[in-house]
Amino acid sequence: MTDDNHIYGTFVFPEQVFERGEGVRMFDANGDDYIDCTSGVAVTALGHAHPHLVQTLKDAADKLWHVSNLLTSPERDRLATRLCEETFADKVFFTNSGAEAIECAIKTARKYHYDNGAPERVNIITFEGAFHGRTLATIAAGGQEKYLEGFGPKAPGFIQVPFDDLDALKAAIDEETAALMIEPVQGEGGIRNVSNQFLREMRALCDENGILLIYDEIQTGVGRTGKLFAYEWSEAVPDIMAIAKGIGGGFPIGACLATTEVAKGMTPGTHGTTYGGNPLGMAIGNAVLDIVLEDGFMAHVNEMTLVLRQQLAEMLDHYPDIFEDTRGSGLLQGMKCKVPVGDVLGALRKHRVLALPAGDNVLRFAPPLTITQDELREVRERMITALDELQETLNTK
């Protein structure tokens, strides 16, 4: 049991204390191995202690740790160039987290309209169930009452519309709208996919109304859905995109990407960060891209997606009293539960499988993108044992 008396009580920690990780496995203080199907909430995209990332960090630590955002470094310039070469973007602003990347996206959108003679265009339209971060602005953007309660007035400038409701979206756009912002797959909101057609409709609405399209790819980016970024499936290209999590492989990195036209208003003094673009983080970001951009990497992700989906479909068939449906994209999959998701998580943890909760009482799987078919089979075996026990408990109630 951890001694967390001096830690803010914002999390409820399990009894297990993990001391090291290797690949898809984490090892507790007793040496027991757990298969990590969380990736630290889709962060450790290449698993734990990936040799290339470890060596890169060791090498970088001998060179330069910090230069502030007043100076640059070769690794920062290289990572920015590579991200732009692989995406729609021309410009990148590096941050330490996803929430900061969203903040930069919001400011970029508003500044764009301000500089184009429309200072009244400040509102960002988002979708019910969205999660965009934990700052005061990003909880307002998400609009979920459970995150807003107790923190004073909701930051203005954010309007929520129902998920997957094109008519409501059209009705919400007016002369004060600056941008539409969406997660291609709602992660915290319950692993809810946005259809490619809906994203294309959003792109068309933005073009028709002279507003911007912002993607929150913090959880879906860097290979999680089987392409480098999820927007590629729809070909509905954004104007601004926030990324984080997987790009750092466990190191705290985020970034806001934009086109030259949209980012032109972000001139010296308009935005900043002390730690963003840290040389250690930039080296790791480049190391992650070294692996993710290798030939065959995305093919592997898509192959493992099929395996995981088949296994979850099997669980759905075998445990109809526990699960209601499956959903997701790539190696971001979910199962809506008929029993409290916490009960399922506890049963899996007992048999050393780590998964995540999500909104709508959903069990979430986000394993490292490097997971193998044999490792997924082991996940299946442990899940069957855990779910059999849970089913027996339910039958005796």
Beta strands, then each sheet from edge to edge (+ up, - down):
strand 1: 18-22
strand 2: 25-28
strand 3: 33-36
strand 4: 91-95
strand 5: 123-127
strand 6: 158-161
strand 7: 177-182
strand 8: 185-186
strand 9: 192-193
strand 10: 212-216
strand 11: 240-243
strand 12: 254-258
strand 13: 323-329
strand 14: 332-337
strand 15: 353-354
strand 16: 356-358
strand 17: 362-365
sheet 1: 1+ 2- 3+ 15+
sheet 2: 4+ 12- 11+ 10+ 7+ 5+ 6+
sheet 3: 8+ 9-
sheet 4: 13+ 14- 17+ 16-
end
